[in-house]
């Protein structure tokens, strides 16, 4: 028998569990209703609402913050609140509270007649404002009607886990307009980032006006594209002052990056005397790593760079300057008498120590001007200059080494923070899984990790693509850097975060952010039935709540196209295009599958040299499987050969009448993929004696930044053949002008079509 006392305790316990469950469910519902990103450390929902209207006033001594808050409320909703009259019932109050230790920490109390944001700094109050802005419904932001609106009552206590939360935006490969930069400063503030790392100089363009050296923008800011058009642009010093002032008003610190000693071709094209060879050079339209870098043996080179940095220091009053230091080939230094003399006179061991000497001279100069210096992890080569912050990108080794040496580090590895990578293999969940603190570090060493950045390199990302590259993945990094969920007592909960992201899409849309994909949306799989002579396409869906639609005539699928409900059967040469749709809007890219029925389809093929395992397409029969490759060499249909010629013999099984043999080759010199010098096609009846040779010479220049597919075609006048041999002569190594000169080149071949 259970005693009455124990029964009472049991009932109390069950009641407690039920109330706790209801509170958790209520909190979860609040998160769904208010999908804040990053979500605050403490969020306590309360009953009631605060109403914004023309009768709302701000009570605060912070004039600029008052004006900013009022202007943003109007921008988001159309409602004009009052910053002069203080006797209205509904009030906003900004308060300094010295008990809040973290300078970026804040508390918010939302009551029915008062919103109070408290922090020990104006910056903390500003960050609290962003939380209020996110609490405004997307419907209000879309309408901007000027009608009153409400936000729910709550108590919020919040502070960041990391002091460095940034975006590295590459405006050198592709120039981005001044207003676009200011727009992104607002976006960074909204998600509580605090650093804008501005990549301003590269091999492909110099983007910052330097008065002492006008050729840097007269010559270095412009490049000639493959079609002979001129591309470029730069920021005047007045532009930069305007952007810096704007960033300061948003509590965003701008860190300019002036690359050295490598990635400097645009500068050398303008002032070739600063090189080892004296030039001449051109601002290149080829991506990658180039051998011509600043000469470390010329004293005048350092004078040139110091003069540039003097003007940079005047333009950027912030604490930090980034000097690059990455991917600096030593080839020219090895051949340069001045550099070799410098190695000897300074008692250096080799060119790696010469790089360390170069970096240390620049660091010492910047330190003398009161600046702190950041460099990519290659500055560790040959010895690290005192006081330098290391930005680790290749992996965690650079960050670990720097921290163990007692240097601060920014950990932004390719594996989790390179947002130029396609979301097919670099998805939202992967970014959310990022732990900014390398686990190899001891507890007392972890304090040296300042935080991280999203790296938005723009080789293939002009301005109009940046939103879709960064979002929604930027949301995950925002939460990781603010909350550090992987090291919190609650742990990371991706499903809960993912739910908030789904509810946050409406907010992105309302603010005009053209977000891209979370991950691979779908994956088509095809198979061939030799007996029926037909292909079957199955679509494996990667994201829920989408409608898959397709066309069979090569046209772009739209919201009225066939809906995929069962496998697609293909019985004739055709182009199948597949797309995903949500609410009748296309999501992500269209998948294109060109099918070609021909006499070689699923014949027997033998390859003289085996394809590279990394690019094997569908394997041995990929070149006669009827599926043609697209303009993405990673689409799974291109077969890659590294540093060798290509040769294949196709056994048709019987004598056939041949009128044409055609093979396709991919070209993308920036990815080290080149066209063959020539393709030779010949026929045989017995597999030993070949005749009717057709030699097709490549006429497209290999020095070319275009991405293209070239068909090499041999035509015949109804010739009989049982076997067909096709040989493509590779250039085998990258040419001297190429950034990867003498490295193995790639040959990418696709379907061999026989008609």
Buried (B, 14 or more C-beta within 10 A) or exposed (E): EEEEEEEEEEEEEEEEEEEEEEEEEEEEEBBEEBBBBBBBBEBBBBEEBBBBBEEBBBBBEBEEBBEBBBEBBBEBBBBBBBBEEEEBEBBBBBBBBEEBEBBBBBBBBBBBEBBBBBBBBBBBBBBBBBBBBBBBBBEBBBBBEEEBBBBBBBBBBBBBBBBBBBBBBBBBBBBBEBEBBBBBBBBBBBBBBBBBBBBBBBBBBBBBBBEEBEBBBEBBBBBBEEEEEEBBBBBEBEBBBBBBEBBBBBBBBBBBBBBBBBBBBBBBBBBBEBBBBEBEBBBBBBBBBBBBBBBBBBEEBBEBBBBBBEBBBEBBEBEBBBBBBBBBBBBBBBEBEBBBEBBEEEEBEEBBBBBBBBBBBBBEBBBEEEBBBBBBBBBBBBBBBEBBBBBBBBBBBBBBBBBBBEBBBBBBBEBBBBBBBBBBEBBBBBBBBBBBBBEEBEEEBBEBBBBBBBBBBBBBBEBEBBBBBBBBBBBBBBBBBBBBBBBEEEEBEBEBBBBBBBBBBBBBBBBEBEBBBBBBBBBBEBEBEEEEEBBBBEBEBBBEEBBBBBBBEEEEBEEEBEEBEEEBEBEEEBBBBBBBBBEEEBBBBBBBBBBBBBBBBBBBBEBEBEBBEEBBBEEBBBBBBBBBBBEBBBBBBBBBBBBBBBBBBBBBEEEBEBEBBBBBBBBBBBBBBBBBBEBBBBBBEEEEEBEBEBEBEBEEEBEBBBBEBBEBBBBBEEEEBBBBBBBBBBBBBBBEEBBBBEEBBBBBBBBBBBB
